[in-house]
Amino acid sequence: MPTLFRFLVICAVIAGSIYGAMWALVLFVDPQPRDVTIRIPPERLNPPTTGSLKP
């Protein structure tokens, strides 16, 4: 039984450390807003047609 208790305590300490790190990130880190520009090639907007459109 002591090994199970030791395992559970170690898991709890690891989970608490992860939770504390996430809490610290939320509290102390402010995201910087910025504009995002993505260039799309014209070939992707107007792909060349293949085949004829005639019936």
PQR file of N, CA, C, O and H, with PARSE charges and radii, in Angstrom:
ATOM      1  N   MET A   1       0.803  -1.206   0.000 -0.4000 1.5000
ATOM      2  CA  MET A   1       0.000   0.000   0.000 -0.0000 2.0000
ATOM      3  C   MET A   1       0.852   1.279   0.000  0.5500 1.7000
ATOM      4  O   MET A   1       0.446   2.272  -0.603 -0.5500 1.4000
ATOM      5  N   PRO A   2       2.022   1.283   0.658 -0.5600 1.5000
ATOM      6  CA  PRO A   2       2.817   2.521   0.629  0.2800 2.0000
ATOM      7  C   PRO A   2       3.257   2.911  -0.784  0.5500 1.7000
ATOM      8  O   PRO A   2       3.366   4.099  -1.087 -0.5500 1.4000
ATOM      9  N   THR A   3       3.512   1.922  -1.653 -0.4000 1.5000
ATOM     10  CA  THR A   3       3.947   2.290  -2.998 -0.0000 2.0000
ATOM     11  C   THR A   3       2.805   2.931  -3.782  0.5500 1.7000
ATOM     12  O   THR A   3       3.037   3.833  -4.587 -0.5500 1.4000
ATOM     13  H   THR A   3       3.423   0.957  -1.406  0.4000 1.0000
ATOM     14  N   LEU A   4       1.569   2.471  -3.553 -0.4000 1.5000
ATOM     15  CA  LEU A   4       0.418   3.082  -4.212 -0.0000 2.0000
ATOM     16  C   LEU A   4       0.234   4.515  -3.719  0.5500 1.7000
ATOM     17  O   LEU A   4      -0.022   5.421  -4.511 -0.5500 1.4000
ATOM     18  H   LEU A   4       1.380   1.738  -2.900  0.4000 1.0000
ATOM     19  N   PHE A   5       0.364   4.714  -2.410 -0.4000 1.5000
ATOM     20  CA  PHE A   5       0.222   6.060  -1.853 -0.0000 2.0000
ATOM     21  C   PHE A   5       1.322   6.975  -2.387  0.5500 1.7000
ATOM     22  O   PHE A   5       1.058   8.133  -2.714 -0.5500 1.4000
ATOM     23  H   PHE A   5       0.572   3.977  -1.766  0.4000 1.0000
ATOM     24  N   ARG A   6       2.544   6.469  -2.476 -0.4000 1.5000
ATOM     25  CA  ARG A   6       3.655   7.267  -3.002 -0.0000 2.0000
ATOM     26  C   ARG A   6       3.399   7.631  -4.466  0.5500 1.7000
ATOM     27  O   ARG A   6       3.653   8.763  -4.875 -0.5500 1.4000
ATOM     28  H   ARG A   6       2.758   5.529  -2.211  0.4000 1.0000
ATOM     29  N   PHE A   7       2.897   6.675  -5.258 -0.4000 1.5000
ATOM     30  CA  PHE A   7       2.579   6.933  -6.660 -0.0000 2.0000
ATOM     31  C   PHE A   7       1.506   8.007  -6.783  0.5500 1.7000
ATOM     32  O   PHE A   7       1.628   8.912  -7.608 -0.5500 1.4000
ATOM     33  H   PHE A   7       2.691   5.755  -4.925  0.4000 1.0000
ATOM     34  N   LEU A   8       0.458   7.917  -5.971 -0.4000 1.5000
ATOM     35  CA  LEU A   8      -0.618   8.911  -6.031 -0.0000 2.0000
ATOM     36  C   LEU A   8      -0.127  10.291  -5.607  0.5500 1.7000
ATOM     37  O   LEU A   8      -0.546  11.299  -6.175 -0.5500 1.4000
ATOM     38  H   LEU A   8       0.358   7.182  -5.301  0.4000 1.0000
ATOM     39  N   VAL A   9       0.748  10.342  -4.625 -0.4000 1.5000
ATOM     40  CA  VAL A   9       1.300  11.631  -4.188 -0.0000 2.0000
ATOM     41  C   VAL A   9       2.161  12.235  -5.294  0.5500 1.7000
ATOM     42  O   VAL A   9       2.091  13.439  -5.545 -0.5500 1.4000
ATOM     43  H   VAL A   9       1.089   9.523  -4.164  0.4000 1.0000
ATOM     44  N   ILE A  10       2.968  11.415  -5.952 -0.4000 1.5000
ATOM     45  CA  ILE A  10       3.810  11.924  -7.042 -0.0000 2.0000
ATOM     46  C   ILE A  10       2.940  12.433  -8.187  0.5500 1.7000
ATOM     47  O   ILE A  10       3.217  13.490  -8.755 -0.5500 1.4000
ATOM     48  H   ILE A  10       3.025  10.438  -5.748  0.4000 1.0000
ATOM     49  N   CYS A  11       1.880  11.680  -8.530 -0.4000 1.5000
ATOM     50  CA  CYS A  11       0.961  12.136  -9.586 -0.0000 2.0000
ATOM     51  C   CYS A  11       0.281  13.447  -9.195  0.5500 1.7000
ATOM     52  O   CYS A  11       0.110  14.332 -10.034 -0.5500 1.4000
ATOM     53  H   CYS A  11       1.655  10.822  -8.069  0.4000 1.0000
ATOM     54  N   ALA A  12      -0.105  13.575  -7.931 -0.4000 1.5000
ATOM     55  CA  ALA A  12      -0.747  14.804  -7.472 -0.0000 2.0000
ATOM     56  C   ALA A  12       0.221  15.981  -7.523  0.5500 1.7000
ATOM     57  O   ALA A  12      -0.178  17.090  -7.880 -0.5500 1.4000
ATOM     58  H   ALA A  12       0.034  12.857  -7.250  0.4000 1.0000
ATOM     59  N   VAL A  13       1.473  15.761  -7.176 -0.4000 1.5000
ATOM     60  CA  VAL A  13       2.469  16.838  -7.224 -0.0000 2.0000
ATOM     61  C   VAL A  13       2.716  17.268  -8.669  0.5500 1.7000
ATOM     62  O   VAL A  13       2.819  18.461  -8.951 -0.5500 1.4000
ATOM     63  H   VAL A  13       1.797  14.861  -6.886  0.4000 1.0000
ATOM     64  N   ILE A  14       2.811  16.310  -9.578 -0.4000 1.5000
ATOM     65  CA  ILE A  14       3.017  16.647 -10.990 -0.0000 2.0000
ATOM     66  C   ILE A  14       1.814  17.408 -11.538  0.5500 1.7000
ATOM     67  O   ILE A  14       1.978  18.411 -12.233 -0.5500 1.4000
ATOM     68  H   ILE A  14       2.728  15.340  -9.349  0.4000 1.0000
ATOM     69  N   ALA A  15       0.601  16.934 -11.229 -0.4000 1.5000
ATOM     70  CA  ALA A  15      -0.608  17.620 -11.701 -0.0000 2.0000
ATOM     71  C   ALA A  15      -0.702  19.021 -11.102  0.5500 1.7000
ATOM     72  O   ALA A  15      -1.096  19.961 -11.791 -0.5500 1.4000
ATOM     73  H   ALA A  15       0.469  16.119 -10.666  0.4000 1.0000
ATOM     74  N   GLY A  16      -0.347  19.168  -9.832 -0.4000 1.5000
ATOM     75  CA  GLY A  16      -0.362  20.484  -9.201 -0.0000 2.0000
ATOM     76  C   GLY A  16       0.653  21.429  -9.817  0.5500 1.7000
ATOM     77  O   GLY A  16       0.390  22.623  -9.959 -0.5500 1.4000
ATOM     78  H   GLY A  16      -0.027  18.403  -9.272  0.4000 1.0000
ATOM     79  N   SER A  17       1.812  20.899 -10.183 -0.4000 1.5000
ATOM     80  CA  SER A  17       2.827  21.735 -10.831 -0.0000 2.0000
ATOM     81  C   SER A  17       2.354  22.211 -12.198  0.5500 1.7000
ATOM     82  O   SER A  17       2.546  23.373 -12.556 -0.5500 1.4000
ATOM     83  H   SER A  17       2.026  19.929 -10.068  0.4000 1.0000
ATOM     84  N   ILE A  18       1.740  21.317 -12.958 -0.4000 1.5000
ATOM     85  CA  ILE A  18       1.217  21.708 -14.271 -0.0000 2.0000
ATOM     86  C   ILE A  18       0.114  22.742 -14.112  0.5500 1.7000
ATOM     87  O   ILE A  18       0.073  23.727 -14.849 -0.5500 1.4000
ATOM     88  H   ILE A  18       1.584  20.373 -12.667  0.4000 1.0000
ATOM     89  N   TYR A  19      -0.782  22.524 -13.152 -0.4000 1.5000
ATOM     90  CA  TYR A  19      -1.861  23.477 -12.910 -0.0000 2.0000
ATOM     91  C   TYR A  19      -1.296  24.833 -12.481  0.5500 1.7000
ATOM     92  O   TYR A  19      -1.778  25.873 -12.930 -0.5500 1.4000
ATOM     93  H   TYR A  19      -0.749  21.723 -12.553  0.4000 1.0000
ATOM     94  N   GLY A  20      -0.292  24.831 -11.627 -0.4000 1.5000
ATOM     95  CA  GLY A  20       0.328  26.077 -11.186 -0.0000 2.0000
ATOM     96  C   GLY A  20       1.012  26.816 -12.324  0.5500 1.7000
ATOM     97  O   GLY A  20       0.948  28.043 -12.396 -0.5500 1.4000
ATOM     98  H   GLY A  20       0.100  23.987 -11.261  0.4000 1.0000
ATOM     99  N   ALA A  21       1.667  26.077 -13.214 -0.4000 1.5000
ATOM    100  CA  ALA A  21       2.317  26.714 -14.362 -0.0000 2.0000
ATOM    101  C   ALA A  21       1.285  27.341 -15.287  0.5500 1.7000
ATOM    102  O   ALA A  21       1.489  28.445 -15.793 -0.5500 1.4000
ATOM    103  H   ALA A  21       1.719  25.080 -13.155  0.4000 1.0000
ATOM    104  N   MET A  22       0.183  26.642 -15.509 -0.4000 1.5000
ATOM    105  CA  MET A  22      -0.868  27.203 -16.367 -0.0000 2.0000
ATOM    106  C   MET A  22      -1.489  28.436 -15.712  0.5500 1.7000
ATOM    107  O   MET A  22      -1.773  29.418 -16.397 -0.5500 1.4000
ATOM    108  H   MET A  22       0.018  25.746 -15.098  0.4000 1.0000
ATOM    109  N   TRP A  23      -1.698  28.398 -14.419 -0.4000 1.5000
ATOM    110  CA  TRP A  23      -2.266  29.541 -13.705 -0.0000 2.0000
ATOM    111  C   TRP A  23      -1.320  30.740 -13.792  0.5500 1.7000
ATOM    112  O   TRP A  23      -1.763  31.872 -13.991 -0.5500 1.4000
ATOM    113  H   TRP A  23      -1.467  27.600 -13.863  0.4000 1.0000
ATOM    114  N   ALA A  24      -0.018  30.489 -13.642 -0.4000 1.5000
ATOM    115  CA  ALA A  24       0.960  31.573 -13.731 -0.0000 2.0000
ATOM    116  C   ALA A  24       0.982  32.177 -15.136  0.5500 1.7000
ATOM    117  O   ALA A  24       1.095  33.394 -15.280 -0.5500 1.4000
ATOM    118  H   ALA A  24       0.341  29.570 -13.480  0.4000 1.0000
ATOM    119  N   LEU A  25       0.874  31.345 -16.169 -0.4000 1.5000
ATOM    120  CA  LEU A  25       0.825  31.875 -17.534 -0.0000 2.0000
ATOM    121  C   LEU A  25      -0.394  32.762 -17.736  0.5500 1.7000
ATOM    122  O   LEU A  25      -0.295  33.827 -18.347 -0.5500 1.4000
ATOM    123  H   LEU A  25       0.782  30.356 -16.051  0.4000 1.0000
ATOM    124  N   VAL A  26      -1.532  32.334 -17.231 -0.4000 1.5000
ATOM    125  CA  VAL A  26      -2.751  33.132 -17.380 -0.0000 2.0000
ATOM    126  C   VAL A  26      -2.619  34.452 -16.632  0.5500 1.7000
ATOM    127  O   VAL A  26      -3.078  35.487 -17.115 -0.5500 1.4000
ATOM    128  H   VAL A  26      -1.612  31.469 -16.735  0.4000 1.0000
ATOM    129  N   LEU A  27      -2.006  34.422 -15.474 -0.4000 1.5000
ATOM    130  CA  LEU A  27      -1.941  35.610 -14.634 -0.0000 2.0000
ATOM    131  C   LEU A  27      -0.886  36.612 -15.102  0.5500 1.7000
ATOM    132  O   LEU A  27      -1.123  37.819 -15.058 -0.5500 1.4000
ATOM    133  H   LEU A  27      -1.633  33.581 -15.082  0.4000 1.0000
ATOM    134  N   PHE A  28       0.270  36.131 -15.546 -0.4000 1.5000
ATOM    135  CA  PHE A  28       1.396  37.031 -15.779 -0.0000 2.0000
ATOM    136  C   PHE A  28       1.704  37.335 -17.242  0.5500 1.7000
ATOM    137  O   PHE A  28       2.464  38.266 -17.511 -0.5500 1.4000
ATOM    138  H   PHE A  28       0.463  35.151 -15.582  0.4000 1.0000
ATOM    139  N   VAL A  29       1.151  36.599 -18.191 -0.4000 1.5000
ATOM    140  CA  VAL A  29       1.488  36.804 -19.603 -0.0000 2.0000
ATOM    141  C   VAL A  29       0.319  37.480 -20.303  0.5500 1.7000
ATOM    142  O   VAL A  29      -0.800  36.967 -20.301 -0.5500 1.4000
ATOM    143  H   VAL A  29       0.533  35.843 -17.972  0.4000 1.0000
ATOM    144  N   ASP A  30       0.589  38.640 -20.904 -0.4000 1.5000
ATOM    145  CA  ASP A  30      -0.426  39.362 -21.670 -0.0000 2.0000
ATOM    146  C   ASP A  30      -0.134  39.199 -23.160  0.5500 1.7000
ATOM    147  O   ASP A  30       0.961  39.534 -23.611 -0.5500 1.4000
ATOM    148  H   ASP A  30       1.498  39.056 -20.906  0.4000 1.0000
ATOM    149  N   PRO A  31      -1.091  38.693 -23.925 -0.5600 1.5000
ATOM    150  CA  PRO A  31      -0.852  38.552 -25.364  0.2800 2.0000
ATOM    151  C   PRO A  31      -0.819  39.918 -26.042  0.5500 1.7000
ATOM    152  O   PRO A  31      -1.542  40.835 -25.654 -0.5500 1.4000
ATOM    153  N   GLN A  32       0.024  40.038 -27.051 -0.4000 1.5000
ATOM    154  CA  GLN A  32       0.138  41.281 -27.801 -0.0000 2.0000
ATOM    155  C   GLN A  32      -0.739  41.185 -29.046  0.5500 1.7000
ATOM    156  O   GLN A  32      -0.487  40.337 -29.903 -0.5500 1.4000
ATOM    157  H   GLN A  32       0.612  39.294 -27.367  0.4000 1.0000
ATOM    158  N   PRO A  33      -1.766  42.037 -29.168 -0.5600 1.5000
ATOM    159  CA  PRO A  33      -2.590  41.989 -30.383  0.2800 2.0000
ATOM    160  C   PRO A  33      -1.797  42.511 -31.582  0.5500 1.7000
ATOM    161  O   PRO A  33      -1.024  43.463 -31.469 -0.5500 1.4000
ATOM    162  N   ARG A  34      -2.005  41.871 -32.725 -0.4000 1.5000
ATOM    163  CA  ARG A  34      -1.310  42.296 -33.933 -0.0000 2.0000
ATOM    164  C   ARG A  34      -2.142  41.898 -35.142  0.5500 1.7000
ATOM    165  O   ARG A  34      -2.989  41.007 -35.070 -0.5500 1.4000
ATOM    166  H   ARG A  34      -2.633  41.098 -32.817  0.4000 1.0000
ATOM    167  N   ASP A  35      -1.882  42.574 -36.249 -0.4000 1.5000
ATOM    168  CA  ASP A  35      -2.575  42.268 -37.491 -0.0000 2.0000
ATOM    169  C   ASP A  35      -1.932  41.052 -38.149  0.5500 1.7000
ATOM    170  O   ASP A  35      -0.718  40.856 -38.086 -0.5500 1.4000
ATOM    171  H   ASP A  35      -1.193  43.297 -36.307  0.4000 1.0000
ATOM    172  N   VAL A  36      -2.758  40.260 -38.767 -0.4000 1.5000
ATOM    173  CA  VAL A  36      -2.269  39.078 -39.472 -0.0000 2.0000
ATOM    174  C   VAL A  36      -2.627  39.217 -40.944  0.5500 1.7000
ATOM    175  O   VAL A  36      -3.791  39.414 -41.291 -0.5500 1.4000
ATOM    176  H   VAL A  36      -3.744  40.419 -38.818  0.4000 1.0000
ATOM    177  N   THR A  37      -1.633  39.114 -41.800 -0.4000 1.5000
ATOM    178  CA  THR A  37      -1.842  39.194 -43.241 -0.0000 2.0000
ATOM    179  C   THR A  37      -1.342  37.904 -43.872  0.5500 1.7000
ATOM    180  O   THR A  37      -0.193  37.506 -43.677 -0.5500 1.4000
ATOM    181  H   THR A  37      -0.687  38.954 -41.518  0.4000 1.0000
ATOM    182  N   ILE A  38      -2.214  37.260 -44.625 -0.4000 1.5000
ATOM    183  CA  ILE A  38      -1.844  36.028 -45.316 -0.0000 2.0000
ATOM    184  C   ILE A  38      -2.031  36.260 -46.806  0.5500 1.7000
ATOM    185  O   ILE A  38      -3.129  36.583 -47.260 -0.5500 1.4000
ATOM    186  H   ILE A  38      -3.147  37.583 -44.783  0.4000 1.0000
ATOM    187  N   ARG A  39      -0.962  36.095 -47.560 -0.4000 1.5000
ATOM    188  CA  ARG A  39      -1.031  36.268 -49.011 -0.0000 2.0000
ATOM    189  C   ARG A  39      -1.481  34.957 -49.646  0.5500 1.7000
ATOM    190  O   ARG A  39      -0.918  33.893 -49.390 -0.5500 1.4000
ATOM    191  H   ARG A  39      -0.070  35.832 -47.192  0.4000 1.0000
ATOM    192  N   ILE A  40      -2.512  35.066 -50.482 -0.4000 1.5000
ATOM    193  CA  ILE A  40      -3.034  33.908 -51.203 -0.0000 2.0000
ATOM    194  C   ILE A  40      -2.713  34.102 -52.675  0.5500 1.7000
ATOM    195  O   ILE A  40      -3.078  35.127 -53.251 -0.5500 1.4000
ATOM    196  H   ILE A  40      -2.969  35.931 -50.691  0.4000 1.0000
ATOM    197  N   PRO A  41      -2.041  33.145 -53.294 -0.5600 1.5000
ATOM    198  CA  PRO A  41      -1.717  33.292 -54.712  0.2800 2.0000
ATOM    199  C   PRO A  41      -2.992  33.336 -55.553  0.5500 1.7000
ATOM    200  O   PRO A  41      -3.978  32.681 -55.213 -0.5500 1.4000
ATOM    201  N   PRO A  42      -2.984  34.100 -56.645 -0.5600 1.5000
ATOM    202  CA  PRO A  42      -4.177  34.190 -57.488  0.2800 2.0000
ATOM    203  C   PRO A  42      -4.601  32.839 -58.062  0.5500 1.7000
ATOM    204  O   PRO A  42      -5.779  32.634 -58.354 -0.5500 1.4000
ATOM    205  N   GLU A  43      -3.654  31.920 -58.224 -0.4000 1.5000
ATOM    206  CA  GLU A  43      -4.001  30.604 -58.755 -0.0000 2.0000
ATOM    207  C   GLU A  43      -4.951  29.851 -57.825  0.5500 1.7000
ATOM    208  O   GLU A  43      -5.751  29.033 -58.280 -0.5500 1.4000
ATOM    209  H   GLU A  43      -2.697  32.086 -57.986  0.4000 1.0000
ATOM    210  N   ARG A  44      -4.866  30.120 -56.556 -0.4000 1.5000
ATOM    211  CA  ARG A  44      -5.755  29.438 -55.619 -0.0000 2.0000
ATOM    212  C   ARG A  44      -7.128  30.083 -55.579  0.5500 1.7000
ATOM    213  O   ARG A  44      -8.117  29.415 -55.278 -0.5500 1.4000
ATOM    214  H   ARG A  44      -4.217  30.785 -56.186  0.4000 1.0000
ATOM    215  N   LEU A  45      -7.204  31.376 -55.880 -0.4000 1.5000
ATOM    216  CA  LEU A  45      -8.500  32.053 -55.891 -0.0000 2.0000
ATOM    217  C   LEU A  45      -9.267  31.755 -57.168  0.5500 1.7000
ATOM    218  O   LEU A  45     -10.470  31.498 -57.124 -0.5500 1.4000
ATOM    219  H   LEU A  45      -6.401  31.918 -56.125  0.4000 1.0000
ATOM    220  N   ASN A  46      -8.580  31.787 -58.310 -0.4000 1.5000
ATOM    221  CA  ASN A  46      -9.194  31.523 -59.612 -0.0000 2.0000
ATOM    222  C   ASN A  46      -8.455  30.368 -60.273  0.5500 1.7000
ATOM    223  O   ASN A  46      -7.600  30.594 -61.129 -0.5500 1.4000
ATOM    224  H   ASN A  46      -7.603  31.996 -58.346  0.4000 1.0000
ATOM    225  N   PRO A  47      -8.767  29.141 -59.893 -0.5600 1.5000
ATOM    226  CA  PRO A  47      -8.038  28.022 -60.501  0.2800 2.0000
ATOM    227  C   PRO A  47      -8.402  27.875 -61.968  0.5500 1.7000
ATOM    228  O   PRO A  47      -9.541  28.140 -62.352 -0.5500 1.4000
ATOM    229  N   PRO A  48      -7.459  27.459 -62.784 -0.5600 1.5000
ATOM    230  CA  PRO A  48      -7.763  27.275 -64.212  0.2800 2.0000
ATOM    231  C   PRO A  48      -8.772  26.140 -64.379  0.5500 1.7000
ATOM    232  O   PRO A  48      -8.702  25.112 -63.705 -0.5500 1.4000
ATOM    233  N   THR A  49      -9.706  26.358 -65.292 -0.4000 1.5000
ATOM    234  CA  THR A  49     -10.722  25.339 -65.526 -0.0000 2.0000
ATOM    235  C   THR A  49     -10.141  24.245 -66.412  0.5500 1.7000
ATOM    236  O   THR A  49      -9.345  24.512 -67.312 -0.5500 1.4000
ATOM    237  H   THR A  49      -9.764  27.193 -65.840  0.4000 1.0000
ATOM    238  N   THR A  50     -10.544  23.037 -66.148 -0.4000 1.5000
ATOM    239  CA  THR A  50     -10.114  21.915 -66.979 -0.0000 2.0000
ATOM    240  C   THR A  50     -11.331  21.374 -67.700  0.5500 1.7000
ATOM    241  O   THR A  50     -12.363  21.113 -67.081 -0.5500 1.4000
ATOM    242  H   THR A  50     -11.191  22.820 -65.416  0.4000 1.0000
ATOM    243  N   GLY A  51     -11.217  21.210 -68.969 -0.4000 1.5000
ATOM    244  CA  GLY A  51     -12.342  20.735 -69.759 -0.0000 2.0000
ATOM    245  C   GLY A  51     -13.145  21.896 -70.304  0.5500 1.7000
ATOM    246  O   GLY A  51     -12.875  23.056 -69.990 -0.5500 1.4000
ATOM    247  H   GLY A  51     -10.380  21.422 -69.472  0.4000 1.0000
ATOM    248  N   SER A  52     -14.112  21.585 -71.106 -0.4000 1.5000
ATOM    249  CA  SER A  52     -14.925  22.639 -71.709 -0.0000 2.0000
ATOM    250  C   SER A  52     -16.226  22.790 -70.946  0.5500 1.7000
ATOM    251  O   SER A  52     -16.684  21.864 -70.277 -0.5500 1.4000
ATOM    252  H   SER A  52     -14.331  20.643 -71.361  0.4000 1.0000
ATOM    253  N   LEU A  53     -16.807  23.956 -71.054 -0.4000 1.5000
ATOM    254  CA  LEU A  53     -18.080  24.233 -70.405 -0.0000 2.0000
ATOM    255  C   LEU A  53     -19.254  23.989 -71.340  0.5500 1.7000
ATOM    256  O   LEU A  53     -20.407  24.107 -70.926 -0.5500 1.4000
ATOM    257  H   LEU A  53     -16.435  24.709 -71.597  0.4000 1.0000
ATOM    258  N   LYS A  54     -18.978  23.648 -72.599 -0.4000 1.5000
ATOM    259  CA  LYS A  54     -20.047  23.424 -73.574 -0.0000 2.0000
ATOM    260  C   LYS A  54     -20.695  22.066 -73.325  0.5500 1.7000
ATOM    261  O   LYS A  54     -20.012  21.103 -72.976 -0.5500 1.4000
ATOM    262  H   LYS A  54     -18.041  23.552 -72.936  0.4000 1.0000
ATOM    263  N   PRO A  55     -22.027  21.989 -73.507 -0.5600 1.5000
ATOM    264  CA  PRO A  55     -22.700  20.692 -73.294  0.2800 2.0000
ATOM    265  C   PRO A  55     -22.464  19.697 -74.395  0.5500 1.7000
ATOM    266  O   PRO A  55     -22.972  18.577 -74.335 -0.5500 1.4000
TER
END
